[in-house]
């Protein structure tokens, strides 16, 4: 697949890295900064073109006429929108995805589509991150909470700790402790390495465990697995930018929320848009301010400013002063694992969150949802089954009969409103939504081929 990526910022580089690793893709990256492009070309198997991403001559030189997918990820909404429009008008590029941050664009009905601007899909990293963080706060004890099948199924990551149902028990024991709840453990990571989940597998203290379950069963399952994690009530948000403001608006209806913003003008502005949340003007890394605002009674401290260094320092300080759970927004992938091994509970990676939304629109087959796990090394995806027993490699077959590559597994099937945890004898039918886990993304192409329309 020929893919054109506009913008070599953090998100653009992450997208280029993820997509260029797949042999079937030919990736071209456009950016105005030649130094960044040279660095990118040294590290990845991509073609680069320097210039303004919205200019017709630049798009033409980058191969917009042959590209199957254009992904506009520059820092400017207007450049992204114009690039998509130019690509469609001059080159008839089939699929155009744009990063759009301003709600003034995304909230207007009819602005995009056949009668509007030529953007097939728009993504808002800020909104995706807001939703992701909100789910983590609403599900105490979780490391990741990912939705599939319109929220009917969730994939949840937890850290096993002594006192719950996980540590010291085999996986085969779980059904006895969780009657009337069907869940499937699809992945276990121990000291950064994958452990294949089997019935006799014993979970150890500190293991990172991922399980699938119907959304209505998640809270009960979590209550048993992580006893002692009370619902979050008091939230302190460091940073009143796009993400901090959206997060405060989302959480203030059901939580006690405080926002700390160091820019006085911005603090006044967001306070006017919030109904219940309290906005404080100050530095979130100010120890006296945190103590004054009773940081030791905060259930969650989320540092989401534009500076990852400031986020790391503020989160570490908040943890030392007694905050129960701390999160930090971190852009550099190399920092993520480093800080999670220390005093920060969860490192939030906007790139990892955003890339899943992008990948769902460039996958072959009818893949409707993709989530990156373990900083992109693994993936969980949702694919819709098409065809019949003659034209499909999966329709009518039991899960145990499907030729999945090593490390890939089918965790659940959603059939209409019914959620079915997959077993070896569960049969796959037309129009099923199949949720798969891939421990190794290098096997992705094999999995995609299984769900292509009319594969025979």
NUBAKOL-876395 format. One line per field, with one value per residue (C-alpha): residue number from 1; x, y, z. Coordinates in Angstrom, 3 decimals, decimal comma. Layout:
% NUBAKOL-876395
pos <- [NUM_...]
xx <- [X_...]
yy <- [Y_...]
zz <- [Z_...]
***
This chain:
% NUBAKOL-876395
pos <- [1_2_3_4_5_6_7_8_9_10_11_12_13_14_15_16_17_18_19_20_21_22_23_24_25_26_27_28_29_30_31_32_33_34_35_36_37_38_39_40_41_42_43_44_45_46_47_48_49_50_51_52_53_54_55_56_57_58_59_60_61_62_63_64_65_66_67_68_69_70_71_72_73_74_75_76_77_78_79_80_81_82_83_84_85_86_87_88_89_90_91_92_93_94_95_96_97_98_99_100_101_102_103_104_105_106_107_108_109_110_111_112_113_114_115_116_117_118_119_120_121_122_123_124_125_126_127_128_129_130_131_132_133_134_135_136_137_138_139_140_141_142_143_144_145_146_147_148_149_150_151_152_153_154_155_156_157_158_159_160_161_162_163_164_165_166_167_168_169_170_171_172_173_174_175_176_177_178_179_180_181_182_183_184_185_186_187_188_189_190_191_192_193_194_195_196_197_198_199_200_201_202_203_204_205_206_207_208_209_210_211_212_213_214_215_216_217_218_219_220_221_222_223_224_225_226_227_228_229_230_231_232_233_234_235_236_237_238_239_240_241_242_243_244_245_246_247_248_249_250_251_252_253_254_255_256_257_258_259_260_261_262_263_264_265_266_267_268_269_270_271_272_273_274_275_276_277_278_279_280_281_282_283_284_285_286_287_288_289_290_291_292_293_294_295_296_297_298_299_300_301_302_303_304_305_306_307_308_309_310_311_312_313_314_315_316_317_318_319_320_321_322_323_324_325_326_327_328_329_330_331_332_333_334_335_336_337_338_339_340_341_342_343_344_345_346_347_348_349_350_351_352_353_354_355_356_357_358_359_360_361_362_363_364_365_366_367_368_369_370_371_372_373_374_375_376_377_378_379_380_381_382_383_384_385_386_387_388_389_390_391_392_393_394_395_396_397_398_399_400_401_402_403_404_405_406_407_408_409_410_411_412_413_414_415_416_417_418_419_420_421_422_423_424_425_426_427_428_429_430_431_432_433_434_435_436_437_438_439_440_441_442_443_444_445_446_447_448_449_450_451_452_453_454_455_456]
xx <- [0,000_1,342_0,968_1,748_2,368_2,390_4,275_7,258_6,417_6,038_2,796_4,014_7,262_5,406_3,019_5,932_7,722_4,644_3,634_7,090_7,794_5,123_6,566_3,435_3,666_5,585_5,750_6,620_6,984_6,672_7,922_9,439_12,335_15,046_17,136_14,280_13,697_17,350_17,260_14,043_15,486_18,570_16,442_13,488_12,859_10,875_11,083_11,115_10,164_10,940_8,402_5,035_2,651_-0,295_1,448_0,330_3,881_5,101_2,203_2,812_6,515_5,601_3,370_-0,117_-1,438_-0,404_-0,988_-3,843_-3,885_-2,882_-2,414_-2,085_-0,431_1,202_0,816_-1,540_-5,212_-5,432_-2,472_-3,934_-7,349_-5,899_-3,600_-6,553_-8,581_-5,711_-4,995_-8,603_-9,161_-5,946_-4,977_-8,171_-6,361_-8,867_-8,487_-7,615_-7,076_-6,482_-5,335_-7,637_-7,284_-9,760_-13,280_-14,468_-13,917_-14,863_-18,100_-19,615_-22,069_-21,750_-18,291_-16,749_-17,971_-19,279_-20,763_-18,009_-14,264_-12,565_-11,560_-12,656_-11,556_-10,451_-8,667_-8,131_-5,175_-6,260_-9,756_-8,393_-6,005_-8,788_-11,060_-8,197_-7,246_-10,899_-11,347_-8,263_-9,632_-13,108_-11,670_-9,428_-6,382_-6,103_-3,033_-4,959_-8,659_-9,439_-12,840_-13,997_-17,337_-18,681_-17,743_-19,440_-16,057_-13,067_-9,446_-8,042_-4,447_-3,737_-0,663_-0,946_-0,417_-0,663_-4,141_-6,168_-7,159_-4,174_-0,881_0,053_-2,898_-3,080_-5,301_-7,458_-8,499_-10,040_-13,487_-14,040_-13,400_-15,402_-18,627_-21,018_-18,264_-16,562_-13,221_-10,187_-6,587_-4,878_-1,439_0,941_4,162_6,792_9,880_9,104_8,855_5,754_4,504_2,127_-1,190_-2,051_-4,261_-1,268_0,369_0,913_0,726_3,513_3,634_4,170_3,006_1,234_-1,945_-4,321_-7,826_-10,927_-14,459_-17,885_-18,084_-20,741_-18,456_-15,335_-16,058_-16,889_-13,877_-11,618_-13,102_-12,118_-8,734_-7,624_-9,265_-8,665_-8,878_-11,637_-13,360_-11,500_-13,237_-10,641_-8,735_-5,969_-5,029_-1,739_-2,108_-5,096_-4,315_-6,531_-6,216_-6,406_-9,467_-11,286_-10,438_-11,750_-15,013_-15,401_-14,715_-16,265_-19,785_-18,924_-15,668_-14,125_-11,719_-8,991_-6,925_-3,533_-2,536_0,551_-0,624_-2,996_-4,831_-5,391_-6,513_-9,193_-10,342_-10,829_-12,490_-15,251_-15,909_-15,985_-19,042_-17,799_-14,059_-11,812_-9,039_-5,897_-3,240_0,166_2,947_2,032_5,634_5,336_5,521_3,823_0,902_0,386_0,476_-1,948_-4,344_-4,207_-2,328_-2,105_-5,870_-5,907_-6,981_-5,448_-2,886_-2,693_0,108_-0,886_1,014_2,835_6,208_6,936_9,823_7,447_4,911_7,476_8,734_5,234_4,000_7,044_6,584_2,859_3,582_6,164_3,677_1,053_-1,108_-2,561_-2,097_-0,097_-0,063_2,199_1,786_5,046_5,891_9,266_8,721_12,125_10,935_7,753_9,107_11,765_9,306_6,811_9,565_9,899_7,388_5,012_2,130_1,103_2,931_0,465_1,799_-0,229_1,545_0,573_-3,030_-3,294_-1,596_-4,304_-6,938_-4,827_-4,047_-7,719_-8,052_-5,037_-5,415_-6,409_-9,576_-12,433_-10,451_-12,466_-10,456_-6,759_-5,035_-1,279_-0,006_3,366_4,507_3,614_5,250_1,872_-1,590_-5,202_-7,592_-11,234_-12,075_-15,476_-15,963_-17,344_-18,124_-19,238_-17,566_-16,317_-14,936_-13,580_-10,817_-12,642_-16,427_-17,869_-14,596_-13,936_-11,381_-9,028_-9,139_-8,105_-4,476_-3,320_0,407_2,405_1,502_-1,882_-5,122_-8,839_-10,079_-13,737_-16,466_-19,295_-22,383_-25,065_-25,414_-24,009_-20,434_-18,871_-15,549_-13,743_-12,868_-11,227_-14,637_-16,365_-17,427_-17,015_-19,987_-20,520_-20,747_-19,099_-16,790_-13,666_-11,261_-7,695_-4,478_-1,086_1,960_4,195_3,170_5,385_2,649_0,051_-0,019_-0,866_-3,778_-5,033_-5,183_-7,526_-10,101_-9,844_-13,064_-13,225_-9,868_-10,344]
yy <- [0,000_3,440_5,792_9,510_11,048_14,840_16,151_14,610_15,705_13,230_11,738_11,735_9,980_7,391_6,728_6,421_4,006_1,812_1,704_1,356_-1,765_-3,598_-5,050_-4,365_-0,596_2,062_5,152_8,708_11,491_15,216_17,958_21,430_20,583_18,860_17,981_16,005_14,229_13,227_11,773_9,919_8,468_7,257_5,316_4,106_2,617_5,608_8,108_11,791_15,010_18,491_21,289_22,726_19,791_21,698_22,835_20,964_20,651_19,122_16,660_15,733_15,114_12,998_10,756_11,866_10,648_7,066_7,132_5,053_6,822_10,384_11,106_14,822_15,166_18,610_20,934_23,190_22,268_24,553_22,951_19,500_20,495_22,194_19,251_16,830_19,121_19,545_15,795_15,027_17,814_17,324_13,700_11,944_10,343_7,708_7,978_11,210_11,394_14,715_15,624_18,409_19,948_22,855_21,986_24,870_22,496_19,128_20,296_21,662_19,231_18,916_20,455_17,175_14,524_14,403_17,905_19,462_19,400_16,331_14,713_11,104_10,732_13,327_12,544_14,746_13,521_15,756_14,242_10,686_11,289_12,885_9,865_7,495_9,238_9,530_5,753_5,124_7,369_5,869_2,336_2,428_0,157_-0,033_0,627_0,659_0,534_0,054_-0,147_-2,554_-3,065_0,365_-0,234_-3,638_-5,225_-3,728_-4,785_-3,901_-3,922_-4,267_-4,655_-7,823_-7,219_-9,262_-9,338_-9,785_-12,883_-12,871_-13,247_-16,830_-18,358_-20,249_-18,913_-22,034_-21,015_-17,688_-19,009_-20,414_-16,992_-15,089_-17,064_-15,748_-13,572_-14,636_-13,039_-14,005_-13,225_-12,586_-11,366_-11,338_-9,320_-10,047_-7,843_-6,484_-9,925_-11,765_-14,873_-17,112_-17,378_-21,045_-22,722_-23,665_-20,213_-18,742_-14,937_-13,244_-9,997_-7,072_-8,873_-6,702_-8,627_-7,851_-9,320_-9,042_-8,940_-7,562_-3,925_-4,607_-7,146_-5,010_-3,233_-6,451_-8,251_-5,348_-5,237_-8,875_-8,697_-5,451_-5,347_-2,046_0,224_2,652_4,795_8,013_11,090_13,855_14,677_17,259_18,115_19,874_21,918_23,767_23,320_21,499_18,133_19,460_21,571_18,755_16,318_18,699_19,160_15,390_14,605_17,542_16,089_13,147_14,119_16,886_18,426_21,028_22,359_24,026_26,366_28,577_31,111_33,592_34,496_30,834_30,078_32,795_31,605_27,951_28,829_30,515_27,310_24,984_24,570_22,864_22,411_24,796_26,491_27,534_29,875_28,465_25,991_22,320_21,599_24,068_21,943_24,542_24,862_21,115_20,777_23,711_21,973_18,732_16,665_13,826_13,317_13,308_10,018_10,927_13,529_13,874_16,014_16,916_20,122_20,654_19,982_16,321_17,252_19,404_16,559_14,065_16,373_17,402_13,790_12,581_15,403_14,703_11,018_11,869_14,194_11,468_11,432_7,938_7,540_9,773_9,992_11,963_12,837_11,871_12,269_10,525_6,728_6,137_7,900_5,877_2,597_4,440_6,528_3,686_1,697_4,544_6,545_7,400_4,940_5,543_7,204_8,444_8,350_10,496_8,844_5,321_6,380_8,260_5,640_3,104_5,398_5,857_2,183_1,229_3,210_1,773_-1,891_-4,315_-6,319_-4,790_-3,768_-1,196_-0,722_-1,009_-0,407_-0,432_-2,132_-2,258_0,935_-0,418_-3,856_-5,624_-4,893_-5,645_-5,260_-5,690_-7,148_-7,709_-11,074_-11,074_-13,699_-17,305_-20,667_-20,737_-17,206_-16,759_-18,461_-17,983_-18,222_-21,481_-22,513_-23,104_-20,795_-23,753_-24,498_-20,998_-20,769_-17,961_-17,175_-17,701_-15,212_-14,337_-15,294_-14,613_-13,332_-12,508_-12,386_-9,858_-11,124_-8,447_-7,435_-10,727_-10,898_-14,364_-15,194_-17,291_-20,931_-23,450_-24,798_-21,399_-21,010_-17,767_-16,557_-13,899_-10,341_-11,310_-8,726_-10,673_-9,228_-10,470_-10,006_-10,016_-10,377_-9,590_-6,993_-8,675_-11,278_-8,622_-9,204_-12,887_-11,976_-9,294_-11,793_-13,987_-11,206_-9,922_-10,027_-12,932_-14,383_-17,316]
zz <- [0,000_-0,945_2,019_2,104_5,550_5,827_8,841_10,633_14,164_17,030_15,680_12,078_12,999_15,063_12,167_9,728_12,035_12,544_8,881_7,322_9,379_7,391_4,180_2,140_2,672_0,738_2,924_1,875_4,457_3,665_5,973_5,622_7,961_5,928_8,988_10,534_7,226_6,947_10,443_9,628_6,430_8,291_10,744_8,654_5,244_3,969_1,128_2,089_0,313_1,685_1,238_2,228_2,605_1,108_-2,096_-5,243_-6,582_-3,331_-3,188_-6,797_-6,146_-3,118_-5,242_-4,253_-7,629_-6,806_-3,041_-1,690_1,684_2,611_6,323_7,129_10,557_10,478_13,460_11,462_11,025_8,029_6,246_6,902_5,546_2,474_1,734_1,782_-0,487_-2,966_-2,980_-3,828_-6,356_-8,331_-7,715_-6,578_-3,652_-2,375_1,421_3,200_6,963_8,724_12,201_13,415_16,852_16,841_17,932_15,735_12,796_14,272_15,904_12,682_11,081_7,321_7,117_5,984_3,564_0,009_0,163_2,290_2,655_1,203_4,487_4,839_8,464_10,987_14,225_17,250_19,345_22,218_22,282_21,989_24,891_26,963_26,473_27,249_30,513_31,560_31,162_33,318_36,057_35,877_36,189_39,310_39,248_35,462_33,315_30,028_29,137_25,442_23,766_21,061_19,301_20,305_23,925_24,274_24,988_26,787_26,952_30,364_31,560_35,289_37,471_39,567_43,229_46,405_47,933_44,743_42,802_40,468_42,321_43,116_41,274_37,994_35,215_35,420_38,968_37,925_36,859_40,378_41,911_39,291_38,789_36,120_34,637_31,445_30,819_28,794_29,735_26,398_27,465_30,416_30,579_33,211_33,486_30,006_28,366_27,216_29,042_27,061_28,990_29,635_32,201_34,333_34,119_37,605_37,836_39,790_41,754_39,374_36,224_33,655_32,788_29,898_29,878_27,697_29,094_28,320_29,414_32,065_33,779_33,969_37,258_39,096_37,687_38,680_42,183_42,694_40,980_42,599_46,028_47,786_44,725_45,666_43,028_42,255_43,641_44,035_40,855_40,375_36,794_36,069_32,903_31,497_27,811_25,309_27,071_30,632_29,874_28,053_30,833_33,485_31,573_31,241_34,894_36,744_36,489_38,751_40,504_42,578_40,066_40,458_37,547_38,082_35,234_35,343_32,714_34,364_31,161_30,252_33,818_33,630_30,212_31,117_34,448_32,450_30,515_33,520_35,720_38,891_38,546_40,488_38,482_40,329_38,963_39,836_39,117_39,522_40,584_43,490_46,648_48,838_46,424_46,274_50,054_50,392_47,989_50,016_47,466_50,003_49,699_45,873_44,322_40,959_39,897_36,097_34,647_31,076_30,272_26,958_28,636_29,341_31,647_33,700_33,719_34,993_37,752_38,884_38,939_40,910_43,416_43,772_44,418_47,059_48,761_49,011_45,835_45,493_41,735_39,391_35,593_33,274_29,599_27,887_24,198_24,005_23,799_25,398_28,568_28,964_30,299_32,288_34,303_34,829_36,553_39,056_41,073_38,204_37,930_34,313_31,443_28,829_25,265_22,830_19,894_20,934_21,521_18,223_16,078_16,875_15,413_12,279_11,793_11,700_8,452_6,654_7,533_4,806_5,379_7,340_10,412_12,338_15,533_16,334_19,660_20,141_23,275_24,984_23,249_19,819_20,060_20,270_18,895_19,653_16,747_15,815_12,410_10,807_9,110_5,543_2,932_3,309_3,882_0,288_0,048_3,580_5,546_8,844_8,279_9,625_11,219_14,883_16,493_16,980_13,225_12,095_10,976_13,252_13,440_16,624_19,333_17,785_19,477_19,158_22,492_21,908_19,295_19,244_17,425_17,365_21,017_22,306_23,618_23,301_24,918_22,329_23,030_20,692_19,581_19,108_15,449_13,546_11,497_8,832_10,232_13,519_15,077_16,007_18,573_18,227_20,146_18,396_20,622_17,634_15,040_12,440_11,983_11,208_7,445_7,938_10,216_7,812_4,949_6,976_7,082_3,529_1,549_-0,908_-0,022_-2,365]
***
